[in-house]
Amino acid sequence: MRKASAESRLVAFALHALEEAAAQAHHGEVRRTWGLRLALAYLASRDRSDHTRWAFEQFWRGLGHPRPRERWTVLNAALNGIYRAIGQKRDWQRVSDFEQRSTE
């Protein structure tokens, strides 16, 4: 039981890192850090399908997109694919919370 709890926390931490990066993308290009790379790799290792690899790759590429609106569109679509790939439902309140924090 404890192992499942630890895995759930790791998934939550990784998703938080991606949501935070997506929120920051509204304001400029996001630096591709080792932490984001680790979060994406961990979540990709939990991918339950063979058809969603694009979402992880697209998120990584989208971080540096030069145009803000397109950057957000790419990251948002990729995040939706990532959530679907790992069998999670996206929490829109979490999205809103990170977006509010990114403006502070």
N, C-alpha and C positions, 0 to 999 in steps of 0.2 A: 504494500500500500504506500509506503514512504517513497519508493522509487517512482511511482506514478505521480506523486505530488511534486517531486523534484523535476521530473520531466515536464510537467505542466508549467512549473515556474520558469524553466528554461525557454519553453516555447513563448510564454508571455513576455519574458525579457527580450527575446529576439524580435518579436512583433512590435514591442515598444520602441526598440531601436529603429526599426524601419518606419514606423509611424512618425517618430520624431524627425527623421531625415526628410520624410515627405512633407511634413509641416514646414520645415526650414526651407524647402525648395521653393516655397512661395516668394521668398525674399532673395534668392540667389542660388547659384550653383552650390551643390553640397559636396564637400570634400569626401572622397572615397577612402574611408578609414579601414583599418584592419578589423575594427569592431563591427562595422557594417558587413564586411566580407565574411566574418565569422558568423554573424546572424543569418545571412543569406545561405551560407553553406550548411549550417545546422538545420535550417528550415527545409532546404532542398533535400537533405538526407531523410526527412520525414515525409517527403512527397509520395503520395499514394497512387499517382498515375504516371504514365509515360509521356503524356501530352502537354505538360505544363512547364517544362524546363524553360520555355520562352519567358515565363513570368519572372523568374529569378534573374535571367540574363538581361531582360528588358529593364528591370529595376536598376541594376548596376549601371547599365548604359545611360539610363534616363537621368541619373543623378547630375550629370554634367551638361545636360542639354542647355544651350545658350538662351533659349526663349522661355520665360517664366510660365506662360500659359500652357505651352506644349510640354514643358518639363512636368508640371503638375498632372496633366492629362496622362502622360506616359506612366508616371509613378503610381497614380491612382489605379489605372487599369492593371498594372503589374501587381500591385498589392492585392487587388481583388482576386487575381489569378493565384497568388501565393496563398491567400486564405483558403481558397477553394481546394488547392493542391494538398493542403495539410488537413483538410476536413474541419476547418474552423469557420465560425461566422464572424464577420467584421463588426466590431463594436463602434458604432458611429459616435457615441458619446466620447469614447477614447480619442477618436479622430478630432473631434471638436476641442477636447481638452488640450491636445498637443498643438493644435493650431492657435489656440488662445495663448499658450505659453510661448510660442515662437514669436509673438508680437510684443512680449514684455521685455 
